[in-house]
Amino acid sequence: MAGKTVVILGGGSGGLVAANRLRRTLGKEHRVVLVERSPVYSFAPSYTAVMLGRRSARRISRHLASLRRKGIEVITGDVTGLDFADKKVQLGEQETPYDYLIIALGAEYSSAEIPGLGKAWTYYHLDGAEGLREELPRFTAGRIAVVVSALPYKCPAAPYEGALLLDDYFRRRRMRSQVEIGLFTPERQPLPVAGEAVGEAVVKLLERQEIGYTPKAKLKEIDHDSKTLRFGDTADAPFDMVIATPLHRVPPVLVAAGLAAEGGWVPVDRETLATRFEDVYAIGDVNTIPLANGMALPKAGVFAHGEAEVVSRNIAAQINEVEPIWAYGGQGACFLETSRSKAAYATGHFFAEPDPEVALRGPSSFWHWAKLGFERLWLWRWF
């Protein structure tokens, strides 16, 4: 049998799992090619720890080139075009052919659509988390606003985790009485896809730590001159420091290729993650999967991981000429750190009907140590 080539676009959680799983299940005559614009992977769930000085960038990062020793081909570059008819990926002036294509490019970040957002702090990328690590020790008093700038955004628990960890940070410095923390979101409740009970539990966590919470607050502008957050139907709010989620957008190359509509995401079959193009799959933040209650599957690394397992195993089965049997079931879980020593843990079946079935455990020290262990296990397992 002639060797096949599987190309994976994107070296985040989904891309890493898919590349590793394919390499382990395919013979050496088949190529596994990983394309990523950055030569270094960093573990996003630990960005809040970097922000607080509890982790270094080096500790949570790995060079993708190390995957080559496993037999995974790594190409560093930007995807500039997709030709589904001739099964080719354009990388600048270079073309890479494929037999199967897995798109795991994730969401691109933007700020231009909301005036002032580009000047806000963020821990949604490593550079921003490192910048906050330097800035927070200089902040001795005033108002910190944690803002969800727009929907959807990945890691739905991250803004709430960030606010709770900032509360803990200033309490440990004995400065909490001089620092006011408020969280603003366009959502009607925290983690709305997880249901009322989970949302109420998170609100109670915020209230217990005296963190202000303003739902249904649609951000219109961040006025840095007057230090004012301007919203649609919600009253303006003052700030001295603003930490915001960036806007999330589908990569333009996927719109140009006809995979996604402008302002939308890539539709896929929810069980196989197949797109409308033959032998092309989309996993992780870049896709959209509607749920029975009208919401969409959240964008988070745990879902990218599960989808990657299904797609890679089914592709390997097709190449090995056996029947593909894997179907994605919508299971997911995530940690929500509430302090330096405690965390909560949410688990859910998101394809359940009529609503996802989600439970929140903790907070407790057990889940805090479980998250630390998960970080180490992830980096060891996939690199």
Disulfide bonds with the S-S distance in Angstrom:
none
